[in-house]
Amino acid sequence: HDLLFEFCKIQAKEKNFLQVLRGFDELSTFNEPPNLPLLSIFSSGEDFIKSKLFCPHLRTLLFFDQTAARYFQLADTSFPFSIYKRLNVLKLDHIHLMQEELPEEVESLLNLRYLAIRAKNIPPSIAKISNLETFSLKHCREVTLPGTIWSMKKLRHLHVRPGPAVIGR
């Protein structure tokens, strides 16, 4: 299975379909090939934010925290959301968004169909993401969903679940 997995990763990279980055060394030396559609990152949240990856043509961004036991807290959320305008899939549920509200930059991701985040509160403006089909939310405590979420015409899957402890930053 491991050999087959490695073979598939190599083929996906050669065909410019998928790139898998592990750790800060790979993040910091990554040069995006033109029109890379899918990027999967296995790193610490801190390394991901420090790398300031710029992939304007990216369609899918999956982030998995390699420390997995806890979540990285992020106070300034402008980086992850402001540069990925063409995203269809965004999985950042291993990074805890420290703001009381969902970042405004998320509303500008008009093509987004899948969003997985970890946040405290969801504002009514979530409905501005009109193409959103799947929304996955991890939270620490009780969460109140806005009434506008029920008026989202394309939303088909809503997952709200508690997550483990958060580490300070």
C-alpha positions in Angstrom: 0.0 0.0 0.0 2.8 2.4 0.8 4.5 1.8 -2.5 1.2 2.3 -4.4 0.6 5.5 -2.4 4.0 6.9 -3.3 3.6 6.0 -6.9 0.2 7.8 -7.0 1.7 10.9 -5.4 4.5 11.0 -7.9 2.1 10.5 -10.9 -0.2 13.2 -9.5 2.7 15.6 -9.2 4.0 14.9 -12.7 0.6 15.4 -14.2 0.3 18.7 -12.2 -2.8 17.5 -10.4 -1.8 17.4 -6.8 1.2 18.6 -4.7 1.7 17.3 -1.1 3.9 19.4 1.1 5.3 18.2 4.5 7.0 20.4 7.0 8.5 23.9 6.8 11.4 22.9 4.5 9.0 21.9 1.7 6.7 24.8 2.4 9.5 27.4 2.2 11.0 26.0 -1.0 7.8 25.4 -2.8 7.4 27.0 -6.3 3.8 26.6 -7.5 3.6 25.0 -11.0 1.2 26.9 -13.3 -2.5 26.0 -12.7 -1.9 23.6 -9.8 -5.5 22.6 -8.8 -4.9 20.8 -5.5 -2.5 21.4 -2.7 -2.3 19.3 0.5 -0.2 20.5 3.4 1.0 18.4 6.3 2.7 20.8 8.6 2.3 22.8 11.9 -0.1 25.7 11.7 2.7 28.0 12.6 4.9 26.8 9.7 1.9 27.1 7.3 1.3 30.7 8.3 5.0 31.6 8.3 5.4 30.3 4.7 2.9 32.8 3.3 2.3 30.5 0.3 1.1 32.3 -2.8 -0.9 30.1 -5.1 -3.4 32.3 -7.0 -4.6 29.5 -9.3 -5.3 27.0 -6.5 -8.7 25.3 -6.5 -8.4 23.1 -3.4 -6.4 23.7 -0.3 -6.3 21.0 2.4 -4.4 21.7 5.6 -3.6 19.0 8.1 -1.7 19.9 11.2 1.0 17.3 11.7 0.9 18.0 15.5 -2.8 16.9 15.3 -3.2 16.7 19.1 -4.0 20.4 19.4 -5.0 23.3 17.3 -2.9 26.4 16.3 -4.6 29.7 17.1 -4.6 32.4 14.5 -5.4 36.0 15.4 -4.7 37.6 12.0 -6.7 35.7 9.4 -6.0 38.0 6.4 -3.3 35.7 5.0 -5.1 32.4 4.5 -8.2 33.9 3.0 -7.1 36.9 1.0 -4.9 35.2 -1.5 -6.9 32.2 -2.6 -9.7 33.8 -4.5 -10.4 30.9 -6.8 -10.8 28.2 -4.2 -13.6 25.7 -4.4 -12.5 23.6 -1.4 -10.9 25.0 1.8 -10.1 22.8 4.7 -8.5 24.8 7.6 -10.2 23.2 10.6 -6.9 22.6 12.3 -6.3 26.3 12.6 -8.4 28.0 15.3 -9.7 31.4 14.1 -9.5 33.6 17.2 -11.9 36.3 16.1 -15.4 36.5 17.5 -16.7 36.6 13.9 -15.8 34.8 10.7 -13.2 36.8 8.7 -14.6 39.2 6.1 -12.2 37.7 3.6 -14.1 34.5 3.6 -17.1 36.2 2.1 -15.0 37.1 -1.0 -14.5 33.4 -1.8 -17.5 33.3 -4.1 -16.5 29.9 -5.8 -16.3 28.1 -2.5 -18.3 24.9 -2.3 -16.7 23.2 0.7 -15.5 25.1 3.8 -14.1 23.4 7.0 -13.0 25.8 9.7 -12.6 26.1 13.5 -14.2 29.3 14.8 -16.1 30.7 17.8 -19.1 32.3 16.0 -20.6 32.3 12.6 -22.1 35.7 11.4 -25.2 36.1 9.2 -22.9 37.1 6.4 -22.0 33.4 5.8 -24.9 33.4 3.4 -22.9 35.6 1.0 -21.0 32.5 0.0 -23.8 31.6 -2.3 -22.2 28.5 -3.8 -21.4 26.8 -0.5 -22.6 23.2 -0.5 -20.8 21.8 2.6 -20.0 23.7 5.7 -18.0 22.0 8.5 -17.5 23.8 11.8 -15.5 22.8 14.8 -15.8 24.8 18.0 -14.7 24.9 21.6 -18.0 25.7 23.3 -21.6 26.3 22.4 -22.1 27.8 19.0 -25.1 29.7 17.6 -25.8 29.4 13.9 -27.3 32.5 12.2 -30.8 32.1 10.7 -29.4 33.1 7.3 -27.6 29.7 7.1 -31.0 28.1 6.5 -31.7 30.3 3.5 -28.5 29.2 1.6 -30.0 27.5 -1.4 -27.0 25.3 -2.3 -26.1 24.2 1.2 -26.6 20.5 1.4 -24.3 19.4 4.3 -23.9 21.1 7.6 -21.5 19.6 10.2 -21.1 21.2 13.6 -18.9 19.4 16.0 -16.8 20.1 19.1 -13.0 19.9 18.9 -10.2 19.2 21.3 -8.3 21.7 23.4 -6.7 24.8 21.8 -3.1 25.8 22.5 -2.2 29.4 23.1 -0.2 31.5 20.7 
